[in-house]
Amino acid sequence: MSYAVNLRNFLLVVFAGLLLTACATQKKVAKESASGLIQSDIYTGKDTVEFLATGVPDRVFFATNKSILTTASRDTLRKQSAWMRKNKDITVTVEGHADERGTREYNLALGDRRANAVKDYLLTYGISGGRIAVISYGKERPVNSGSSPLAWSQNRRSVTVK
């Protein structure tokens, strides 16, 4: 009898070990495949970025449900503010965007917070508030119409347009 109990316990331990190993392997693969698409939940690739001026990107990206500017975003906005200080006759509109997830109302409010975060940052670098208009499109104008982490990260953005 003791042999049967030991065998059963041994098989349970082996089965549990295999099950846990399979789960761990699956999570590792998922993380590795996602890291090639997005970094820290914020898309930073250049394929959707256009330029406000030579060497001055027109957009910054945000994390899911956030309107906090990242280090990369602040670097881009410093370039935009320097360009705007040199071109004092230019006025811009900052467009706030969100990904497809969430209600229309929530995403319009989130896009507004993102656009205003950009405006507020530009104001700290001496750009007059009268030169910056703000509008939110929420999820209505996606740059990538897909339903994937890559598409969502590309759509969580603000765009500065002349």
C-alpha positions in Angstrom: 0.0 0.0 0.0 2.8 2.4 0.9 4.3 1.8 -2.5 1.1 2.9 -4.3 0.8 6.0 -2.2 4.4 6.9 -2.8 4.0 6.4 -6.6 0.9 8.5 -6.6 2.6 11.3 -4.7 5.6 11.1 -7.0 3.4 11.3 -10.1 1.5 14.3 -8.6 4.7 16.1 -8.0 6.0 15.4 -11.5 2.7 16.4 -13.1 2.6 19.7 -11.0 6.2 20.4 -12.0 5.4 19.9 -15.7 2.4 22.1 -15.4 4.2 24.9 -13.7 7.1 24.7 -16.2 4.7 25.0 -19.1 3.1 28.1 -17.6 6.4 29.7 -16.9 7.6 29.0 -20.4 4.4 30.4 -21.9 4.7 33.7 -19.9 8.4 34.1 -21.0 7.6 33.7 -24.6 4.7 36.2 -24.4 7.0 38.8 -22.8 9.7 38.3 -25.3 7.3 38.6 -28.3 5.7 41.7 -26.8 9.0 43.4 -26.0 9.8 43.6 -29.7 6.6 45.6 -30.3 6.3 47.9 -27.3 8.6 49.0 -24.6 7.2 49.8 -21.2 3.7 50.0 -22.6 4.7 53.1 -24.6 5.3 53.0 -28.3 8.5 54.8 -29.2 9.1 53.7 -32.8 9.6 56.2 -35.6 7.3 54.6 -38.3 4.3 56.7 -37.2 6.1 59.8 -36.3 6.1 62.7 -38.8 8.0 65.9 -38.3 6.8 69.4 -37.3 10.1 70.6 -38.7 13.4 69.1 -39.7 14.5 66.9 -36.7 11.5 68.0 -34.6 9.0 65.1 -34.1 5.4 66.0 -34.1 4.1 63.5 -31.5 4.6 61.9 -28.2 3.3 58.7 -26.8 1.6 57.7 -23.5 1.1 54.7 -21.3 -2.4 53.1 -21.1 -4.9 55.3 -19.3 -2.2 57.9 -18.5 -1.5 61.5 -19.4 1.9 61.7 -17.7 4.8 62.7 -20.0 7.7 60.3 -20.2 11.3 61.2 -20.5 11.2 60.6 -24.2 8.1 62.8 -24.5 9.7 65.6 -22.6 12.8 65.5 -24.9 10.6 65.7 -27.9 8.6 68.6 -26.4 11.8 70.5 -25.6 12.7 70.3 -29.3 9.2 71.5 -30.2 9.5 74.5 -27.8 12.9 75.4 -29.1 11.5 75.4 -32.7 8.5 77.5 -31.6 10.7 80.0 -29.9 12.6 80.5 -33.2 9.4 80.7 -35.2 7.4 83.2 -33.1 4.7 83.7 -35.8 3.7 80.0 -35.8 0.6 78.8 -33.8 0.0 75.1 -33.3 -2.8 72.8 -32.3 -2.1 69.9 -29.9 -4.3 66.9 -30.7 -5.0 64.4 -28.0 -5.7 60.8 -29.0 -6.5 57.5 -27.2 -6.6 53.8 -28.3 -9.9 52.0 -29.1 -10.5 50.6 -25.6 -12.9 52.5 -23.3 -16.0 54.5 -23.9 -16.1 57.5 -26.3 -16.5 59.9 -23.4 -13.7 58.4 -21.4 -11.3 58.6 -24.4 -12.3 62.2 -25.2 -11.5 63.2 -21.7 -8.2 61.2 -21.7 -7.2 62.8 -25.1 -7.9 66.2 -23.6 -5.7 65.5 -20.5 -2.9 64.3 -22.8 -3.1 67.4 -25.1 -3.2 69.7 -22.1 -0.2 67.9 -20.5 1.7 68.7 -23.7 0.5 72.3 -23.7 1.4 72.8 -20.1 4.9 71.5 -20.7 5.4 73.8 -23.7 4.2 76.7 -21.5 7.0 76.0 -19.0 9.5 76.5 -21.8 8.2 80.0 -22.5 5.7 79.4 -25.3 2.6 81.7 -25.0 -0.6 79.9 -24.3 -2.2 82.0 -27.1 -0.1 80.1 -29.6 -1.3 76.7 -28.6 -4.8 75.4 -29.2 -5.9 72.0 -27.7 -8.4 69.5 -29.1 -9.2 65.9 -28.2 -10.2 63.3 -30.8 -10.3 60.4 -28.3 -10.3 57.2 -30.2 -11.9 58.7 -33.4 -8.7 59.1 -35.4 -6.4 56.1 -34.9 -3.1 56.1 -36.7 -3.3 52.2 -36.6 -6.8 50.7 -36.9 -5.6 47.3 -35.6 -6.7 45.7 -32.3 -3.3 44.7 -30.8 -0.9 46.0 -28.3 1.2 47.6 -31.1 -1.8 49.4 -32.5 -3.0 50.6 -29.1 0.5 51.9 -28.2 0.7 53.9 -31.5 -2.7 55.4 -30.9 -2.1 56.6 -27.4 -0.5 59.9 -28.4 -0.6 63.6 -28.8 0.2 65.3 -32.1 1.4 68.9 -32.6 0.2 70.3 -35.9 0.7 73.7 -37.5 
